[in-house]
């Protein structure tokens, strides 16, 4: 047996974004390191032979960030993005698997952000910002670069690359809107195009619009506004003509469960096709016929087909089923999935299952013994059905308890813990790392999260920290009653919204002997004013602050308002360049705790955003986390 070390956690590589060739014979995926050691993340493309011997080989060998593999319709050519020529500026490349030849197709000075090979073999649709002008270069060199908000904002525009000439053209369509997603109709018809008012999230999540674009004539048609946070476009044919579907939040509030919306192109009637379901759609995948829908369903995942009468379940999968890709006929799929004790890999098979694993990207973990992980089902104080996971210390059973218990709350809050291996460097998945040190770990899925339908998710809108907090306490009390958790050795942790819940918890009770707040929300009004998702955060907390003279509803659910009550030692971790939950949130909490004399440690990670990516920082997070709880829960 090999001991689990921090280096084993952060030094591995993980598969991402599999792309199945239309003929189903080859599959490309991105292999990415868990951590990075400099300013760039070096990824690589790998090819797997799906129908042959199952062997896989590296398709690209340059030191580069390579991403977004997409196949041509005839399966002979693979297009992808790479910054091999200029780091940080990705361009479009073409790989011919038959001979391994790679050719650069663009030299767009602003870089390419996305691409879509079209049914016309001579065209590729591109998304890219405008190239800098000579005046832009001069201003940058002379530092005459004052930013006027609202003027000259970067926006991705639709462009067409003619492979026969190498020329890139920019159709005059969609006004000055930011293009986010493209999907061509399966018969080679128009492109569905999703746009937003701008790339800046401050415009808000309700500015999405749908359009049609004809690549042959260069003309566009507006289909009108769509619901908040639209994504995952898919076409399908029906008896009444073509339909266009997408995922978006269920109206009217901004914190809500996702739904599949179906726009009939003939009548222009729009319907919510997943209303009332006790699960949440997370991905819509186009085929030549009815699209496939991936549902978060409790701790597991359901794959369904969107038939005229509603979603038809095809197969059940433990944990997650991510980055779904399929052949046009929909007879073969590939996706990323894992088990309780095996890491994520690419799996292939029919949509009805079973799926077979075709990669082994973390063989160094084969000899690791992990803590037993089991699902939990319990009821909240008001009778609502809840679930979560319990990870026991390595080599122990529940009857060996009670153990020191660390509760780790997930982010979002529209997210979930699924029944998969909990071994990553970010907060919610440190469970197995703590289990190797003798801790039991509780991973709750309180209301407000994903996997139980819209009503479950929307119930925390304007009420963060209320019932979701008692949901977590109920689970902890259940584990104490079962003899698993020692009531005198309780810890709590979380990142992002989970960090908010950890900070909230220690302002409400003294039951915890140690806490960890990673990129946590401390003041909701301040977050709405300075974070990336102001309107969304206002919907969660009940107000923003500009509604008038306070006190405001968000004051009552902000941990900052309860800092004087904190008696639990707390470790605060935050990335210096976090734009989602800016560093000022952690500074605020640190200053409040210092003012009131509360025991705490405040750690800032330079260059890091909302997630900690650099290797040495990840190692520090893992070691510091365990040492923090060891000093307070193991004595």
C-alpha positions as CSV (number, residue, x, y, z in Angstrom):
1,X,0.0,0.0,0.0
2,X,1.2,3.5,-0.9
3,X,0.7,6.4,1.5
4,X,-1.3,9.4,0.0
5,X,1.0,12.4,-0.1
6,X,0.2,16.0,-1.0
7,X,2.4,15.6,-4.0
8,X,0.3,12.7,-5.3
9,X,-2.8,14.8,-5.1
10,X,-1.4,17.8,-7.0
11,X,1.0,16.3,-9.5
12,X,-1.4,14.2,-11.5
13,X,-3.0,14.9,-14.9
14,X,-6.7,14.8,-15.6
15,X,-8.7,14.3,-18.9
16,X,-10.9,17.1,-20.1
17,X,-13.3,17.8,-23.0
18,X,-13.4,14.5,-24.9
19,X,-14.4,14.9,-28.6
20,X,-15.7,11.8,-30.3
21,X,-15.2,11.7,-34.1
22,X,-18.5,11.5,-36.1
23,X,-17.7,8.0,-37.4
24,X,-17.1,6.9,-33.7
25,X,-13.6,5.4,-34.4
26,X,-11.3,8.0,-32.8
27,X,-11.7,10.1,-29.7
28,X,-9.6,13.1,-28.8
29,X,-9.3,14.5,-25.3
30,X,-7.3,17.1,-23.5
31,X,-4.9,16.0,-20.8
32,X,-4.3,18.8,-18.3
33,X,-2.1,18.9,-15.1
34,X,-3.9,19.4,-11.8
35,X,-1.5,22.2,-11.0
36,X,0.7,24.6,-12.9
37,X,4.3,25.7,-12.1
38,X,4.5,29.0,-14.1
39,X,2.2,31.5,-15.8
40,X,0.9,29.0,-18.3
41,X,-0.9,25.6,-18.0
42,X,0.7,23.1,-20.4
43,X,-2.0,20.8,-21.8
44,X,-1.8,18.2,-24.6
45,X,-4.1,16.5,-27.0
46,X,-4.4,12.7,-26.9
47,X,-6.0,10.3,-29.4
48,X,-7.7,7.1,-28.4
49,X,-8.7,4.3,-30.8
50,X,-12.2,3.5,-29.7
51,X,-13.0,0.6,-32.1
52,X,-9.5,-0.9,-32.4
53,X,-7.1,-2.0,-29.7
54,X,-8.1,0.8,-27.4
55,X,-4.6,2.2,-27.4
56,X,-4.1,5.9,-27.0
57,X,-1.2,8.2,-28.0
58,X,-0.2,11.8,-27.6
59,X,-1.2,13.8,-30.7
60,X,0.7,17.0,-29.9
61,X,4.1,17.5,-28.3
62,X,4.6,21.2,-28.0
63,X,4.8,23.1,-24.7
64,X,1.4,24.9,-25.1
65,X,-2.1,25.3,-23.8
66,X,-4.1,23.3,-26.2
67,X,-7.9,23.1,-26.0
68,X,-11.3,22.8,-27.7
69,X,-10.7,19.8,-30.0
70,X,-13.5,19.6,-32.7
71,X,-13.8,17.1,-35.6
72,X,-14.6,17.8,-39.2
73,X,-17.8,16.2,-40.5
74,X,-15.9,13.5,-42.3
75,X,-13.8,12.6,-39.2
76,X,-10.6,13.1,-41.1
77,X,-9.5,16.3,-39.6
78,X,-9.2,17.6,-36.0
79,X,-9.3,21.3,-35.3
80,X,-8.1,22.7,-32.0
81,X,-6.8,25.9,-30.3
82,X,-3.1,26.2,-29.2
83,X,-0.8,29.0,-28.1
84,X,2.3,27.2,-29.1
85,X,3.5,30.1,-31.3
86,X,2.8,32.9,-28.7
87,X,1.9,31.9,-25.2
88,X,-1.4,33.4,-24.0
89,X,-2.7,34.0,-27.6
90,X,-4.4,30.9,-28.9
91,X,-4.7,30.2,-32.7
92,X,-6.6,27.6,-34.7
93,X,-4.7,24.6,-35.8
94,X,-5.6,21.6,-37.9
95,X,-4.3,18.0,-37.2
96,X,-4.6,15.2,-39.7
97,X,-4.5,12.0,-37.5
98,X,-3.6,9.8,-40.5
99,X,-0.2,11.4,-40.9
100,X,0.1,13.4,-37.7
101,X,0.7,16.7,-39.6
102,X,-0.3,19.9,-37.7
103,X,-0.9,23.1,-39.6
104,X,-1.6,26.6,-38.2
105,X,-4.7,28.1,-39.8
106,X,-4.9,31.6,-38.2
107,X,-2.6,34.3,-37.0
108,X,-5.3,36.5,-35.5
109,X,-3.4,39.0,-33.2
110,X,-6.2,39.1,-30.6
111,X,-6.3,35.3,-30.4
112,X,-9.1,32.9,-31.1
113,X,-11.5,32.1,-28.2
114,X,-13.6,29.4,-29.9
115,X,-14.3,27.7,-33.2
116,X,-16.8,25.4,-35.0
117,X,-16.1,23.5,-38.1
118,X,-19.1,23.9,-40.4
119,X,-20.9,21.4,-42.7
120,X,-19.2,23.3,-45.7
121,X,-15.8,21.6,-45.5
122,X,-14.2,24.9,-46.6
123,X,-15.5,27.0,-43.7
124,X,-14.8,27.2,-39.9
125,X,-16.7,29.7,-37.7
126,X,-14.5,31.5,-35.3
127,X,-15.1,33.6,-32.2
128,X,-12.5,36.2,-31.6
129,X,-12.1,39.8,-30.3
130,X,-11.1,42.6,-32.6
131,X,-7.4,42.8,-33.5
132,X,-5.6,45.7,-31.9
133,X,-5.1,48.7,-34.1
134,X,-1.8,50.6,-34.6
135,X,-3.3,53.3,-32.3
136,X,-4.0,50.7,-29.7
137,X,-0.4,49.5,-29.9
138,X,0.9,53.1,-29.6
139,X,-1.3,53.9,-26.6
140,X,-0.2,50.7,-24.9
141,X,3.5,51.4,-25.5
142,X,3.2,55.0,-24.3
143,X,0.9,54.0,-21.4
144,X,-1.7,56.4,-22.7
145,X,-4.3,53.7,-21.8
146,X,-7.0,55.2,-19.6
147,X,-10.0,52.9,-19.5
148,X,-13.4,54.5,-20.2
149,X,-16.0,52.1,-18.9
150,X,-18.5,51.2,-21.7
151,X,-16.2,52.3,-24.5
152,X,-14.1,50.0,-26.7
153,X,-15.0,47.0,-24.5
154,X,-13.6,43.7,-25.8
155,X,-16.3,41.5,-27.3
156,X,-16.0,38.2,-29.1
157,X,-17.4,38.5,-32.6
158,X,-18.5,35.9,-35.2
159,X,-15.9,35.5,-37.9
160,X,-15.6,33.0,-40.8
161,X,-12.3,31.4,-41.9
162,X,-12.2,30.3,-45.5
163,X,-9.9,27.3,-45.5
164,X,-9.4,27.6,-49.3
165,X,-8.0,31.1,-49.1
166,X,-7.0,31.4,-45.5
167,X,-8.9,34.7,-45.2
168,X,-10.9,35.6,-42.1
169,X,-14.0,37.8,-42.6
170,X,-16.3,39.4,-40.0
171,X,-20.0,39.5,-41.0
172,X,-21.8,42.7,-40.0
173,X,-24.3,41.0,-37.7
174,X,-25.6,41.1,-34.1
175,X,-24.7,44.8,-33.7
176,X,-22.1,45.2,-31.0
177,X,-23.1,42.2,-28.9
178,X,-20.7,39.6,-27.4
179,X,-21.0,36.2,-29.0
180,X,-20.9,33.3,-26.6
181,X,-22.0,30.1,-28.4
182,X,-22.7,28.6,-31.8
183,X,-24.4,25.5,-33.0
184,X,-25.1,24.5,-36.6
185,X,-28.3,22.7,-37.6
186,X,-27.5,19.0,-38.2
187,X,-28.6,19.2,-41.9
188,X,-26.0,21.9,-42.6
189,X,-28.5,24.8,-42.3
190,X,-28.2,28.0,-40.2
191,X,-26.2,28.5,-37.1
192,X,-27.9,29.2,-33.8
193,X,-26.0,32.0,-32.1
194,X,-26.2,33.0,-28.5
195,X,-25.1,36.5,-27.6
196,X,-24.9,38.8,-24.5
197,X,-24.9,42.5,-24.1
198,X,-21.1,42.3,-23.4
199,X,-18.4,40.2,-22.1
200,X,-18.4,42.1,-18.9
201,X,-20.7,40.2,-16.4
202,X,-21.7,43.5,-14.9
203,X,-24.3,43.8,-17.7
204,X,-26.2,41.1,-15.8
205,X,-27.3,37.6,-16.7
206,X,-30.6,38.7,-18.3
207,X,-29.2,40.1,-21.5
208,X,-29.0,36.9,-23.6
209,X,-30.5,36.8,-27.1
210,X,-30.8,34.1,-29.7
211,X,-30.1,34.6,-33.4
212,X,-29.9,32.7,-36.6
213,X,-27.0,33.1,-39.0
214,X,-26.8,31.8,-42.5
215,X,-23.1,31.2,-43.4
216,X,-23.9,31.0,-47.1
217,X,-25.6,34.4,-47.4
218,X,-24.0,36.1,-44.4
219,X,-27.4,37.2,-43.2
220,X,-28.8,37.0,-39.6
221,X,-32.2,36.9,-38.0
222,X,-33.0,37.8,-34.4
223,X,-35.0,35.3,-32.4
224,X,-35.4,37.6,-29.3
225,X,-34.4,37.5,-25.7
226,X,-33.9,34.3,-23.7
227,X,-33.9,33.4,-20.0
228,X,-31.0,34.1,-17.6
229,X,-27.7,32.3,-18.0
230,X,-28.4,30.5,-21.3
231,X,-26.0,27.9,-22.7
232,X,-25.8,24.4,-24.3
233,X,-27.5,25.0,-27.6
234,X,-29.0,22.0,-29.5
235,X,-31.1,21.5,-32.6
236,X,-33.5,18.6,-33.4
237,X,-36.1,17.8,-36.0
238,X,-39.8,17.1,-35.1
239,X,-43.1,16.6,-36.8
240,X,-43.7,20.4,-36.8
241,X,-40.3,21.3,-38.1
242,X,-37.0,22.2,-36.5
243,X,-36.7,22.9,-32.8
244,X,-33.9,24.8,-31.0
245,X,-33.2,24.0,-27.3
246,X,-30.9,25.4,-24.6
247,X,-30.4,25.4,-20.9
248,X,-31.2,28.5,-18.8
249,X,-32.4,29.4,-15.3
250,X,-36.1,28.9,-14.5
251,X,-37.7,32.4,-14.3
252,X,-38.3,34.7,-12.6
253,X,-35.6,34.9,-9.9
254,X,-31.9,34.6,-10.6
255,X,-31.1,31.9,-8.2
256,X,-33.1,29.0,-9.6
257,X,-32.9,25.5,-11.0
258,X,-31.8,25.1,-14.6
259,X,-34.4,24.0,-17.2
260,X,-34.4,22.8,-20.8
261,X,-36.2,25.4,-23.0
262,X,-37.6,24.3,-26.4
263,X,-38.2,26.9,-29.1
264,X,-40.3,25.6,-32.0
265,X,-38.9,27.4,-35.1
266,X,-42.2,27.2,-37.0
267,X,-44.5,28.7,-34.4
268,X,-41.9,30.4,-32.3
269,X,-43.6,28.9,-29.2
270,X,-41.2,28.4,-26.3
271,X,-41.7,25.8,-23.6
272,X,-40.0,24.6,-20.5
273,X,-39.6,20.9,-21.1
274,X,-38.3,19.9,-17.6
275,X,-40.7,21.8,-15.4
276,X,-41.6,19.9,-12.2
277,X,-38.9,17.3,-12.5
278,X,-37.0,16.3,-9.3
279,X,-33.6,16.6,-11.0
280,X,-31.7,19.3,-12.8
281,X,-30.5,19.4,-16.4
282,X,-26.7,20.2,-16.7
283,X,-26.0,19.5,-20.3
284,X,-27.9,19.3,-23.6
285,X,-26.1,17.3,-26.4
286,X,-27.1,17.6,-30.1
287,X,-27.6,14.5,-32.3
288,X,-29.2,14.1,-35.7
289,X,-32.4,13.3,-34.0
290,X,-33.7,13.9,-30.4
291,X,-31.0,15.5,-28.2
292,X,-29.5,13.9,-25.1
293,X,-29.9,15.5,-21.7
294,X,-27.6,15.0,-18.7
295,X,-29.5,15.4,-15.4
296,X,-27.9,15.8,-12.0
297,X,-30.1,13.4,-10.0
298,X,-29.3,13.5,-6.3
299,X,-25.8,12.0,-5.8
300,X,-25.8,10.4,-9.3
301,X,-26.5,11.3,-12.9
302,X,-29.3,10.3,-15.3
303,X,-28.8,10.4,-19.1
304,X,-32.1,10.9,-21.0
305,X,-33.3,11.5,-24.5
306,X,-35.6,14.5,-25.0
307,X,-38.6,12.9,-26.7
308,X,-41.8,14.7,-27.8
309,X,-43.5,13.6,-24.6
310,X,-40.6,14.6,-22.3
311,X,-37.3,13.2,-21.2
312,X,-36.9,9.4,-21.5
313,X,-34.3,8.0,-19.1
314,X,-31.7,5.9,-20.9
315,X,-29.1,5.1,-18.2
316,X,-28.0,5.8,-14.6
317,X,-24.4,6.7,-13.7
318,X,-22.8,7.0,-10.3
319,X,-21.5,10.4,-9.5
320,X,-20.9,12.8,-12.4
321,X,-21.2,12.3,-16.2
322,X,-19.4,15.4,-17.6
323,X,-18.4,16.8,-21.0
324,X,-20.7,14.5,-22.9
325,X,-19.9,14.0,-26.6
326,X,-21.7,11.8,-29.1
327,X,-21.7,10.6,-32.7
328,X,-24.3,12.3,-34.9
329,X,-26.5,9.2,-34.8
330,X,-26.4,9.2,-31.0
331,X,-25.5,5.5,-30.8
332,X,-22.1,6.0,-29.2
333,X,-21.3,8.5,-26.4
334,X,-18.2,9.4,-24.5
335,X,-17.9,11.3,-21.2
336,X,-15.8,11.9,-18.1
337,X,-16.9,9.9,-15.1
338,X,-15.4,8.3,-12.0
339,X,-16.3,6.1,-9.1
340,X,-16.0,6.4,-5.3
341,X,-12.4,5.2,-5.3
342,X,-11.2,5.7,-8.9
343,X,-10.4,9.1,-10.5
344,X,-12.0,10.7,-13.5
345,X,-11.3,9.0,-16.9
346,X,-12.9,8.9,-20.3
347,X,-15.6,6.3,-20.8
348,X,-17.2,5.2,-24.0
349,X,-20.3,3.2,-24.9
350,X,-24.0,3.3,-25.9
351,X,-26.2,5.9,-24.3
352,X,-28.1,3.0,-22.7
353,X,-24.9,1.8,-21.0
354,X,-22.8,0.3,-19.8
355,X,-19.8,2.6,-20.5
356,X,-16.2,1.2,-20.6
357,X,-13.2,3.1,-19.4
358,X,-10.7,3.8,-22.2
359,X,-8.1,5.9,-20.4
360,X,-6.0,5.5,-17.2
361,X,-4.6,8.9,-16.5
362,X,-3.8,8.5,-12.8
363,X,-2.2,5.0,-12.4
364,X,-0.1,6.3,-9.6
365,X,-3.2,6.2,-7.4
366,X,-3.9,2.5,-8.0
367,X,-2.1,1.4,-4.8
368,X,-3.7,4.0,-2.6
369,X,-6.2,2.9,0.0
370,X,-9.0,5.5,0.4
371,X,-11.5,6.0,3.1
372,X,-14.8,4.3,2.8
373,X,-17.3,6.6,1.2
374,X,-21.0,6.1,1.6
375,X,-24.1,8.1,0.6
376,X,-26.3,9.6,3.3
377,X,-30.1,10.2,3.1
378,X,-31.9,12.1,5.9
379,X,-34.7,14.6,6.4
380,X,-34.4,18.3,7.3
381,X,-36.2,19.7,10.3
382,X,-39.2,20.6,8.1
383,X,-39.3,17.2,6.5
384,X,-37.5,18.0,3.3
385,X,-35.5,15.0,1.9
386,X,-31.8,15.6,1.8
387,X,-28.6,13.7,0.8
388,X,-24.9,13.9,1.2
389,X,-21.8,11.8,1.5
390,X,-19.8,10.5,4.5
391,X,-16.1,9.7,4.1
392,X,-14.7,7.6,6.9
393,X,-11.0,7.6,8.1
394,X,-8.9,5.2,6.0
395,X,-9.1,1.7,7.3
396,X,-12.0,2.4,9.7
397,X,-15.7,1.6,9.7
398,X,-18.5,3.5,11.3
399,X,-18.5,1.2,14.3
400,X,-14.9,2.4,15.1
401,X,-16.2,5.9,15.9
402,X,-16.7,8.5,17.1
403,X,-14.2,10.4,15.0
404,X,-13.2,14.0,14.7
405,X,-15.6,15.3,12.0
406,X,-14.9,18.0,9.4
407,X,-18.0,19.2,7.5
408,X,-17.1,20.7,4.1
409,X,-19.8,22.7,2.5
410,X,-19.9,22.9,-1.3
411,X,-19.9,26.2,-3.3
412,X,-22.5,27.6,-5.6
413,X,-24.9,27.2,-3.8
414,X,-26.3,25.8,-7.1
415,X,-23.8,22.9,-7.1
416,X,-23.7,19.4,-5.4
417,X,-21.6,16.6,-4.1
418,X,-21.9,13.6,-6.3
419,X,-20.9,10.1,-5.4
420,X,-17.4,10.1,-7.0
421,X,-13.8,10.2,-5.7
422,X,-13.3,13.2,-3.5
423,X,-9.7,13.9,-4.1
424,X,-8.8,17.2,-5.5
425,X,-7.0,20.3,-4.2
426,X,-10.1,22.6,-4.1
427,X,-12.0,22.8,-0.7
428,X,-15.0,20.6,-1.3
429,X,-12.9,17.6,-2.5
430,X,-10.3,17.5,0.2
431,X,-12.3,14.7,1.9
432,X,-10.0,11.8,1.2
433,X,-6.9,14.0,2.1
434,X,-8.4,14.5,5.5
435,X,-9.6,10.9,5.8
436,X,-6.0,9.7,5.5
437,X,-5.2,11.7,8.6
438,X,-8.0,10.1,10.7
439,X,-10.9,12.4,10.1
440,X,-14.5,11.5,9.2
441,X,-15.7,14.0,6.6
442,X,-19.3,15.1,6.0
443,X,-20.2,16.5,2.6
444,X,-23.8,17.8,2.8
445,X,-26.1,18.8,0.0
446,X,-28.4,21.3,1.6
447,X,-31.3,23.0,-0.1
448,X,-30.4,25.6,-2.7
449,X,-28.1,23.1,-4.5
450,X,-28.3,21.1,-7.7
451,X,-29.9,17.7,-8.3
452,X,-33.3,17.9,-6.8
453,X,-35.2,20.2,-9.1
454,X,-36.1,23.8,-9.4
455,X,-38.1,24.2,-6.1
456,X,-35.3,22.8,-4.1
457,X,-32.8,25.2,-5.7
458,X,-34.9,28.3,-5.6
459,X,-35.8,27.9,-1.9
460,X,-32.7,29.8,-0.7
461,X,-33.2,32.9,-2.9
462,X,-33.1,35.8,-0.5
463,X,-32.6,33.3,2.4
464,X,-29.0,32.2,2.3
465,X,-27.7,30.9,5.6
466,X,-31.2,30.2,6.9
467,X,-32.7,26.8,6.2
468,X,-29.6,25.6,4.4
469,X,-27.7,26.1,7.6
470,X,-30.2,24.0,9.7
471,X,-30.0,21.3,6.9
472,X,-26.3,21.0,7.6
473,X,-26.7,21.0,11.4
474,X,-29.3,18.3,11.1
475,X,-26.8,16.1,9.2
476,X,-24.1,16.7,11.8
477,X,-26.5,15.8,14.6
478,X,-27.4,12.6,12.8
479,X,-23.8,11.6,12.6
480,X,-23.3,12.3,16.3
481,X,-26.4,10.3,17.2
482,X,-25.0,7.4,15.1
483,X,-21.7,7.4,17.0
484,X,-19.7,8.5,13.9
485,X,-18.9,12.0,15.0
486,X,-17.4,13.2,18.2
487,X,-19.5,16.2,19.3
488,X,-16.4,17.7,21.0
489,X,-14.2,17.5,17.9
490,X,-16.2,19.2,15.1
491,X,-14.7,21.4,12.3
492,X,-16.3,23.1,9.4
493,X,-14.8,24.3,6.1
494,X,-15.8,25.4,2.6
495,X,-14.9,27.5,-0.4
496,X,-16.8,30.3,-2.2
497,X,-20.4,29.8,-1.1
498,X,-19.2,27.0,1.1
499,X,-16.7,29.5,2.6
500,X,-19.7,31.8,3.3
501,X,-21.4,28.9,5.1
502,X,-18.3,28.2,7.2
503,X,-18.0,31.9,8.2
504,X,-21.7,32.0,8.9
505,X,-21.6,28.9,11.0
506,X,-19.0,30.2,13.5
507,X,-21.0,33.4,13.9
508,X,-24.1,31.4,14.9
509,X,-22.7,28.7,17.2
510,X,-19.6,27.8,19.3
511,X,-20.0,24.1,18.5
512,X,-17.0,24.0,16.1
513,X,-13.4,23.9,17.4
514,X,-11.9,24.9,14.1
515,X,-13.0,26.5,10.8
516,X,-11.6,27.1,7.3
517,X,-13.0,29.9,5.1
518,X,-11.6,29.7,1.5
519,X,-12.6,32.5,-0.8
520,X,-15.7,33.0,1.3
521,X,-18.4,35.7,1.1
522,X,-18.3,37.9,4.2
523,X,-20.5,40.8,3.2
524,X,-23.2,40.3,0.5
525,X,-23.6,44.0,-0.3
526,X,-19.9,44.5,-0.8
527,X,-19.8,41.4,-3.0
528,X,-22.7,42.7,-5.2
529,X,-20.7,46.0,-5.6
530,X,-17.3,44.5,-6.4
531,X,-17.8,40.8,-7.5
532,X,-18.5,39.5,-11.0
533,X,-22.1,38.4,-10.4
534,X,-23.6,41.4,-8.6
535,X,-27.3,40.9,-9.6
536,X,-27.1,37.2,-8.9
537,X,-25.5,37.8,-5.5
538,X,-28.3,40.3,-4.7
539,X,-30.9,37.7,-5.6
540,X,-29.3,35.3,-3.2
541,X,-28.9,37.7,-0.3
542,X,-32.2,39.6,-0.7
543,X,-30.8,43.0,-1.5
544,X,-27.8,44.8,-2.9
545,X,-27.6,48.0,-0.9
546,X,-28.5,50.7,-3.4
547,X,-32.2,50.2,-2.8
548,X,-32.2,52.9,-0.1
549,X,-31.2,53.6,3.5
550,X,-30.6,50.4,5.4
551,X,-30.5,48.2,7.2
552,X,-30.9,45.9,4.2
553,X,-31.9,42.2,4.1
554,X,-28.4,41.2,3.1
555,X,-27.0,42.7,6.3
556,X,-28.9,40.0,8.3
557,X,-27.3,37.2,6.3
558,X,-23.7,38.5,6.1
559,X,-21.1,36.9,8.4
560,X,-19.5,40.4,8.9
561,X,-22.6,41.3,10.9
562,X,-21.8,38.5,13.4
563,X,-18.0,38.8,13.6
564,X,-18.2,39.9,17.3
565,X,-19.7,36.5,18.2
566,X,-16.9,34.4,16.6
567,X,-15.1,32.3,19.2
568,X,-13.9,29.5,16.8
569,X,-10.3,29.7,15.5
570,X,-10.6,30.3,11.8
571,X,-8.2,29.8,8.9
572,X,-8.8,32.3,6.0
573,X,-7.4,31.5,2.6
574,X,-7.9,33.7,-0.5
575,X,-6.4,34.3,-4.0
576,X,-5.0,37.8,-4.5
577,X,-6.5,38.1,-8.0
578,X,-9.9,36.6,-7.3
579,X,-12.6,38.5,-9.3
580,X,-15.5,36.3,-8.4
581,X,-15.2,36.8,-4.6
582,X,-12.6,39.6,-4.4
583,X,-9.9,39.6,-1.8
584,X,-11.6,42.5,0.0
585,X,-14.0,40.0,1.5
586,X,-11.2,38.1,3.3
587,X,-9.6,41.4,4.3
588,X,-12.9,42.5,5.8
589,X,-13.2,39.3,7.9
590,X,-9.6,39.4,8.9
591,X,-9.9,43.0,10.2
592,X,-13.2,42.3,12.0
593,X,-11.7,39.2,13.7
594,X,-8.5,41.1,14.7
595,X,-10.6,44.0,16.1
596,X,-12.6,41.6,18.3
597,X,-9.6,39.5,19.3
598,X,-10.7,36.3,17.6
599,X,-8.0,33.7,16.9
600,X,-7.4,33.4,13.2
601,X,-4.8,33.0,10.5
602,X,-5.0,34.9,7.2
603,X,-3.2,33.6,4.1
604,X,-3.2,35.3,0.7
605,X,-2.0,33.5,-2.4
606,X,-0.4,35.8,-5.0
607,X,-1.4,35.5,-8.7
608,X,-4.3,33.2,-7.8
609,X,-7.9,33.7,-8.7
610,X,-11.0,32.0,-7.3
611,X,-9.4,28.6,-7.6
612,X,-5.8,27.9,-6.4
613,X,-3.9,26.6,-9.4
614,X,-0.1,26.9,-8.8
615,X,1.6,23.8,-7.5
616,X,3.3,25.2,-4.5
617,X,0.2,27.0,-3.4
618,X,-1.9,23.8,-3.8
619,X,0.6,22.0,-1.6
620,X,0.5,24.7,1.0
621,X,-3.4,24.6,1.0
622,X,-3.4,20.9,1.6
623,X,-0.7,20.8,4.3
624,X,-2.0,24.0,6.0
625,X,-5.6,22.7,6.0
626,X,-4.6,19.4,7.7
627,X,-2.3,21.1,10.2
628,X,-5.0,23.6,11.1
629,X,-7.5,20.9,12.0
630,X,-4.8,18.6,13.6
631,X,-3.9,21.3,16.1
632,X,-7.5,21.7,17.3
633,X,-9.3,18.4,16.6
634,X,-6.7,15.7,17.3
635,X,-5.8,16.7,20.8
